[in-house]
Structures are given as structure tokens and as C-alpha cells.
Amino acid sequence: MPHLRSTKSNVFVFLALVAFLISGIAKASPNPGTQQGHLIPPDPAQLYPVTVEVLSSLPEGVNLEPYVNKVYYSIRHNLFVNLPESAVSGEHGVVVVRLHIQKDGSLPYKFITIVSSSGKTDMDYAALSAIRTAAPFGRLPEAFLVPNLDLMFTFYFRSTPPPPKPKIVPVRIAANHIRESITTERP
């Protein structure tokens, strides 16, 4: 006859193990995408990456990174909540959307434009919906004196974003360097 204390311990261990697996802390494999019958679905950020590019000129000394990150994560979260059916079923597409956030954080409908369509209505709608649902955003930083912030979001549905662009050195720095090397090389 099993001891009552060991039976309770076994039940507790079993329930703790089930809760641990359901919580998503443990994965069936370090690379679940290549394993058949994996327990936890792949991370949506890997299947549906989103990129953002700041198109506005930034005044010197203004750090918009925290603001843009907040906007980015809000939009990305909204996209993952309402993924388009075509992307979930495995179709590929890329949607590019340009938006102009007003100084007060508002985003009027006329300031959202699809620059490049995926060719699939539900993907285009999901990108626009993710942005509209996230708006209004917080007020732009006071040091940002421009009337609006111009951003470009690219939504990759089961597509891979291109590698990052190389940093471009401003012309004035390169020109000064060339002038200095010319003047130092003369006898």
C-alpha cells in the first residue's frame, strides 16, 4: 500500500511539471521549428518581423529612441494579436506603411499611407489595423520641434527582412578628412 505522503508528493510533482510545460518556460527542442510535433509554436517575431525607419530629420541632441521603441512595440503587439489569415496559412507578403505622428501623438487617417502593398487585402488591412489600434501615441518629446514624426514601418509576413543598411558617413566629415589629408601631403 503506497504511503499517503508519497502519493501527495507525486501528484504535486506531476501538476508542477504540467504547469511548467504549459507556461512555455520549457521548450521541446532548442530549435522547435525543425522538430516535428513540437509543443510550443515558434515565436511570432521570427515569422512576422516588423521594422521601423525614422524618416524625419532629427534635431541635434534629441533622442527619439525611447519614443520610437514604444510606438514600435505597441504596433507589433497589435499585429501579433490579429494576424491575417493568409499569413497564418503560410502565404508570404511584405507591406510598407508610412505614417506621420502629430506633435500631440495623434494619427489622423489621412496621415497613414500604404507605400507598398503585399497584394493581399488581409495583410494590408492587418498592417493598417495594427497601427490604427495603437494610436494615439504619447506626445512627442518637447525637444522635438518638428510638427510631426515621419516613420516607415515594414511588415514581413513569413518573409525575411533584408540585411541592415551600412552606415553612411556624412559628406562634411568625409570632405574635411580629404581636405586635411591633401593639405598634409603637400611639401
N, C-alpha and C positions, 0 to 999 in steps of 0.2 A: 504494500500500500504506500503511495507516494506521500511524502511529508508535506503538510499544508503550506509551510513556509516556502519550500522549493517550488511548489506549484504557482504560488503568487509571484515569485521571482521570475519564473519562466514566462508567465503571462505579461508581466511588466516589461521584460526584455523584448518580447515579441512586439508589443504595442509601441515601445520606443523605437524599434527598428523600422516598423511600418511608418511611423510618423517621420522618421529621419529620411526615408526614401521618398515619401510623398512631398516633403518640404522642398525638395530639389537641391538640397545641400550635397547629396551624393549623386554621382553620375554613373551610368552603367559602363562607360568607357571614357578614356581621356579624349577620344575623338568620336563622339556619338554619331556624326554624320556618315561615317563609313561603316558603322556596325548595323547589322540587320536586327530589327526588333529592339532598338534602344528604348530606354524607359523615359527619357526626358527629351522633348523636342529641341532642335537646335535654337540657338539664340537668334531672335528676330533681327537684331542689329547686324548680324552677319549675312542674313538672307536679303534684308531690305535696308542697306546703308543709306544714310542721308548726309549730304554735305551742305555747308553754307559758305558763302563768299560775301565779304563786305565790299560793296561797290562804291559807297560814299567815300569822299576824301575825308581823312581823319585829321582834325586839328592837332598840332603838336601838343603832347602831354596829356591827351585824352585816351584813357584805357577803356575801350568798349568790350573787352573780352568777357568780363562777368555778365554784362547785359546780353551780349550775343549768345553766350552759352545758355543762359536762362531761356531765351527765345527758342534756341535750337532744341533743347531737351523737352520743352513743352510741346513743340510741334512734332518731334519724333515720337514722343509718348502717345499723342493723339493718333498718329499714323498706325502705330502698333495695335492700338485698341480697335481700329476699324480698317483692317487690311482689305484690299479689294479682292473679290472672289477669283479673278483671273490670276492674280499673283499667288494666291494660296494654292490654286490648282496647278501651278508650275510655269505659268507664262512669264516671259521676260518683258521688261519695258523700262524706259527712263523718262521722267517728267522733270522739266526745268521750269521753275516758277520765280518770278521777280516780284518783290513787294517793297512798298515804301511805308515804313512805320512813322507816324506823325510824332511830333515832339511830346504830345501827351500820352503816347503809347497806343493810340487808336490806329485802326487799319481799315479805312473806307474800302468798300468793294471795288471801286474803280482803281485802287492802288495795288491790286493783285492781278498779275498777268501771267498766263502760260506762255513762256518763251519758246519751249519745245515740247510738243505733245508726244506721249508714248504711242498714240494711235489706238489706244484702248480707253473707252469712255470711263470705265470704273477706276482705272489707275489715275487718270487725270482728275477725276472727281475726288478720289481719296486724298491726293496731294493738296488740292484746294481746301477740302474739308478739314484736314489736319491743321492747316494754317488758320482758317477762319474760326475754328473751335478754340484755338489757343489765344486768339485775340480777344480783348485788348491786352496789350503787353504793358509792362510797367512804364512809367515816364522815363524818357531818355535822360541820361545824366546832364546836369546843369551846364557842365563844361562843354558839352557838345552843342555848339551854337547853330548848327545847320538845321533848317526847318524839318527835315525828315532823314531817316536812316534807310538807305537803299541796300537791300540784301537780295542774293540769288540763292535759292535752295534747289538742290538737285536730288530727286528721289529715285533710287535704283531699286527696281523690283526684280529680284533674282538676277541682277546684273552686277558686274564688278566695276567700281569707280576707277577712273584712270589714275596712274601714279601721280603724286603731288607735283605741282609745277616747281621748277627750280626758282630760287630767289633771284630777283633781278636787282643788280646794283644800280642805284640812281645815277643818272648821267653826270650830274655835277660832281659827284665824288670821283667817278672814273676820269672825268675831264681834268680835275685838279691833280690827280695822280699822274696823268700823262704829262701835264704841263710841268710838274715838279721833276719828272724823270728827264724831260727834254732839257730843262734848264740845268740840271746837274750833270748831264752828259757832255755839255759844251765845254771846250777848253778855256 
